[in-house]
Amino acid sequence: MTVYAQDSFDLRLEWGRDGVTALGPHCAVLVVVDVLVFTTTVDIALSRGGRVLPLPWRDERAVEAARAAGAVLTRGGLAGIEGGRSAGTTLVADAAVGEWTLRPSSLVTLPEGAFLAISSPNGATLCAAAAATGTTVLAGCLRNASAVAAAAVELAGDAPIGIVAAGERWRDTPDRRLRPGIEELLGAGAIAAAVTGRRAPSAEARLAALTYRAAAGRVGELVAESVSGRELVAAGVPADVVLASDVDVSRVVPVLVDGVFEDRR
């Protein structure tokens, strides 16, 4: 173990793919947080009685595996946001044609029993990577923060719990570097604040929890005014931001079982 694994702490927090690599092998439970929008989308899908297969971004082998498993492949990315200048028309049209996408608002009428395969560059990719470390993977967001925190405590027992804030990607850099987002900090902080019985949370976990508590009552405002929130609003999908900003409205606990998110309740 190294300092990057935050050893000696029983509640840990890190960012992005490197955070999964650092914490995954040393934590009994790893909670991936991608508030805007993958883990919010998973919460909505599972609350409707569906299941979600997270796919690594742009991995054709994973796509073929999803087809073989009988999952419905959703359109990748945030539609127009990933696709260019025609974003507004494309995004608004999704719901009208009944197309399931990465966007949580496209799944509010998902039929019970639906099995979706969803790819995203952040949350879905991190969940697939976390599973490869051998840890138990949960999908957390603001909507299910307390429920996921309670489940993480139960599943981990006396072993460490890790929280990984997915973050976003800078769109104007060749390597699409990690861009920490305040929405992820708030989501991770909400979960860290709700975790009980941990004797030694790391400084990273404590700071996230303190940040969330300090933002009490202003979470929706802060998420909407974040770079990621304004990006979605400008693209014509403010409903996604509203859905993602609701705190503790869901008791869904998405747990990855054989590569598929199911509700643990």
N, C-alpha and C positions, 0 to 999 in steps of 0.2 A: 504493500500500500504506500501511497505517496501523500503529500500534503493536499494534492488536488482531489483526492478521494474523501477529504474532510473526515479522516479517521478520528476516532474517539468521540464523535458526535452521533447521537442517535436520531437526529432529524437534520437532513442535509438539503442543500439547494444549489443548483447550477443551471447553466444555460446551454441550449442547443445540442448539436450532435456530439461535440466534445464533452459536454456535461453528461450525456448518456454513457459515453465510454468511461468517464471517470467514476461515476456513481453506480452504474448498473451492476457490475460484478460484486459490489460490496454492500448492496442494500437488498433486503428481503422483498421490499415493495418499491416500485418506481412509479411515481405519478407524473404523467406527461400533461402539460398545460399549454393549450393553444387556443386562447379565448376567441381570437378572430382569425380562423373560425373552426378549425377541425374538431377540437374536443367539444365545442358547443354543438356542432353538427351531430357528433356521435350521441350526445345527450338527447337531442331532439329525436333522432332516429330510434334509439332504444326506448324512449318514453312512449313511442308509438307502437312498440312491440316488434321492432325490427332488429336486425343484426348488421354489423359493419366489419368488413375485412379491410384493414388499412394496407395500402400498397405504397411501396417506395416510389418516389417521383421518377417518372419516365423510365420505368424498368419493364421492358417488354416481356421478360420471363415471368414477372409477377402478374402482368395482365393476362397472360395465357393460363397461369395457375388459377386466377380468379374465374376465368371462363370455365375451366375444368371443374371448379367447385360449384358452379351454378349460380354465382353471384352476378347481380346486375351491375355492369360497369357504368359509373357515373362519369359525366364529362369532367375532364381534368381541369384544375385551376379554378379561379373565380371568374370563369366565363370571360366577359369583356375586359376585365381588369388585366387578365393574362393575354387577351387576344388583340388589344389595340384600341383604336380611336372609336370604334362603333360600340363601345362598352354599354352605354345606356340602353340602347334598343335591345341588345342581346340579353342583358340581365333581366330586364323587365319581361321579356318574352318567355323566359324559362318557366315561370309558374303557369302562364297561360297555356303552354303546350304540355304541361304535366311532366316536365323533364326533371328527374332527380339529379342534383348537382352537389358540389361541395358546400353550397350555401345553406345554412340552417333553415332559412325561410322557405326553401324549396321542398322541405320535408315535413312541413307541419300537417300535411294530409297523407303522409306515408301510410299505406295499408299495413295492417298487422301481419307479421310474418315475412315482410320484405327482407331480402338479403342483398345488401349493397356492397360493392367494392369501390372504395374511395381513395384516390391518390392525392397527395398534397406535398409540396416541397418542405414543409415544416412538420406539422403535427403527425400526419400519417407516416412520413418517413422516419421520424423519431420513434414512433410506437413500434414499427417493424424492427428498427435497430435495437430498441430496448428489449424486445422479446428474445433477440439473439444472445443477450447477456445472461439469460437464465433466470432473471428476476420476475416477479409477478408484476404485470403492467396494468395500471389503472389510467383512465382518461378523466382528467379533472378540468373544471371550468368554474366560472362564478356561479352558474346555475346550480351546480351540485356540490359545491365546495365542502359543506359540512358532512354530507352523506359520504363523500369519497374519503374525507379525513378519518371518519369513524371506521370505515372499512379498512383503510390502510393500517390503522392501529390494531385492529382485530387480526388482520392477516399477518402482520409483521411480528406480533408478540413482542419479545424483548430485542429483536433484531432491528437494525437501522431502517429508516424510511427515507427515501430520496424523492425530491421534487425537481423536475426539470422544466423550466420555462422555455418554450420552443423558440420564441423570438420570431422576427420576420427577416426578410432579405432586402438588402439594398439593391434596387433595380438598375442602377446606373454604374455598377462596378462589374468588371469582367467575371469575377468569381462569385458574384452574388453573396457577398459576405454577410454574416449575421448582423442584424439590426435589433438590439434589445428594444422591446416595446413596453410602454407603461401598462398596457392592458394585460400583458403576461405577468408583469410584476404584481399587479393587483390580484390576478387570479391565483398565482402561486402563493401570494401573501394571505389570501383568504383561506386557502387550504392549510398553510402553516399555522395560522392563527387558530384554526379549528382542531388541530391535532392535539390530543391530550395525553398525559402520562409520559411525555418525553423528558428525561432528566437533563439532557445536554444538547439542545439545539445549536447548530452552528451559527456563526455571526451572520452568514448569508440568509439562513432561515429566519433568524430573529429580526433582521432588518426588514425582510419582506413582510413579516407579520405586523411589525410596527407601522410600516407604510400603509398596509391595508387598514389597520385600526384608525390611523390618522385620517384616512379618506372616508370614513364612515359617513353615509348619507350623501356622498358626492361621487360615488363610483360610476353611476350612469353618465353623469356630466363629464367626468374625466375620460372614460372610454370613448364617448362620442367626440371629444375634442382632441383625442390622441391622433397621431399621424395615421395609424391604421384605421381608426374610426372615421376620420375625415375622408380617407381614400374611398371607403365603402359608401359613405354618404354621397360623395361626388360622383360615384359610379352609378348612383340611382338605387341603392339597396339599403336604405336606412333601417329597414325592418331587421336586417341581420344584426346591426349594432344594438338595437333595442333588445332582441332576444338574448344576445350575448351578455348584456349588462345586468340582467335580472339575477339577483343574488339569492341563493338558497331557495329557489322555487321548485327544485327537482330533488327527488330521493333516488334517482337512478345512479347506480354504481357500475360503470362500464369496466369490466375486467376482461383481459385478453385470454381466451381459452382456445388453445390449438390455433392461434393466429387470428381469431375472430372475436370482436367485442360483443359480449353478451351482458345483460343486466344481472348483477349478482343478487339482487333482492330476492 
